[in-house]
Amino acid sequence: MKSKELKEKLITYFRAGECEIESLGMEIEHFVVERDTLKSVGYRKVGGVKEVLKALEKKGWEGQKEGGKLIGLKSSKADITLEPGGQLEIGISPQEKIEDLKKIYLDFLEDIIPILEKKGYWLINLGYQLHSKIKEIEWNAKERYKIMSDYLAKTGKYAHNMMKGTAALQVALDYRDEEDFIKKFRVANTLSPVLSSLLDNSPFFEGGVYEGQALRTVIWDNTDDERCGIVKEAFDEDFGYKKYAEYILSRRPILIKSRGEYISTLDKNNYQIFENREFGTEELEHILTMVFPDVRAKQFVEIRMADSLPPEYSFAVVALWKGLFYNQKLLDKVYNFIREFTLAEVLSARKEIIDKGIEAYLGEYKVVEVGEKLLDWVKLSLAEDEVGYLAPLVDIIKSRETLANKAKKELKLKSKREVIEDHILNLSIKEDN
């Protein structure tokens, strides 16, 4: 297939995603750890993650298998999948109200937590593994992760740390048309260092305390420059569906699925691979997921820079993006505001947050000042019954202290076990809500 035809196929796909609904989707990754040792629980371990999935299957979740192995679950409103190091992710289908997302998530907790408690495990929200070192964590059973691990081991020193050691929160939002897509994609990319810093929840690295800031940004910056970080094309004046299609097609997908099997594609990019191959919807959707920037597009805008966070913070992040993206006047205001910042300033801020955290600068503003400005605007754009969700983010801004820095300060007075208690998910979350 010629390059022009490939681009048109992607452009048509992005256009098909246009909608007026304004829904919200989210994915939350978790660590499953042993309560007694705080070590990561593997997939193959006796009584491990595989057995947790089987127990959830008995509660009515539909099993998903690969090569005869249970690797995930789904229900009518959510999917449970496994990341390379056994991190357990719940993907919640798009909803129009934050309250509906919350209910689905709390129902998931109600299903899984009794299973984990019986096994002596904890379910934890952190940006990086709290105790186990990366070499101690086994790979899960998905075939494609073997190919990915071999490839990425050559592209970045922290590639395996990214795969097996990190956990994130991702939010998906709709776009109405190409102009709306452009604004949202540019806004999210520009604000990436702001949110990466404010939502830092990674106080640990390789079993010890991480003394720097924005650990997941450090890890992503040392994974694969070709497919991670900021989508620089978003800052071009002619950015749109075509430009993003070119970004995707010029990347190497690492692997493709053919006749039910994953095969390595080595150093070929998507243009080269599909020059003489079929290019159906399955292949198209696959290559869209084989890039890992802070913001990416499918038939929605997916915002990916936040660490995995405790539930009240997760829904605060959803509320923030809803307020920014689903109020046209505010979206236009924010778009005009972020147009002040050049790509060079955004890339500089992304580096500076690693040393200075929320005191780093984006242009002439401190990151924390940009966050404060956004929250003040969003408070006026959300419905009255959803403004309250923002409270945890307001606390970060007022205290000028991220969750990671708060934990590191507490570690000087308390044990690791005591400090992580705020990150342990348990049935009291369900009862309190």
Secondary structure as UniProt FT lines:
FT   HELIX           3..16
FT   STRAND          24..34
FT   TURN            35..37
FT   TURN            46..47
FT   HELIX           49..58
FT   TURN            59..60
FT   STRAND          62..66
FT   TURN            67..68
FT   STRAND          69..74
FT   STRAND          78..82
FT   TURN            84..85
FT   STRAND          88..95
FT   HELIX           98..119
FT   STRAND          121..124
FT   HELIX           134..136
FT   HELIX           143..152
FT   TURN            153..155
FT   TURN            157..158
FT   HELIX           159..165
FT   STRAND          168..173
FT   HELIX           178..190
FT   HELIX           192..198
FT   STRAND          204..205
FT   TURN            206..207
FT   STRAND          208..209
FT   HELIX           215..221
FT   TURN            222..223
FT   TURN            225..227
FT   STRAND          228..229
FT   HELIX           232..235
FT   TURN            237..238
FT   HELIX           241..249
FT   STRAND          255..258
FT   TURN            259..260
FT   STRAND          261..264
FT   TURN            266..267
FT   HELIX           270..273
FT   TURN            274..275
FT   HELIX           281..289
FT   STRAND          292..293
FT   STRAND          295..297
FT   STRAND          301..307
FT   HELIX           311..325
FT   HELIX           328..338
FT   TURN            339..340
FT   HELIX           343..356
FT   HELIX           357..359
FT   STRAND          361..362
FT   TURN            363..364
FT   STRAND          365..366
FT   HELIX           367..381
FT   HELIX           384..387
FT   HELIX           388..390
FT   HELIX           391..399
FT   HELIX           403..410
FT   TURN            411..413
FT   HELIX           416..419
FT   HELIX           420..423
FT   STRAND          424..425
FT   HELIX           427..432
//
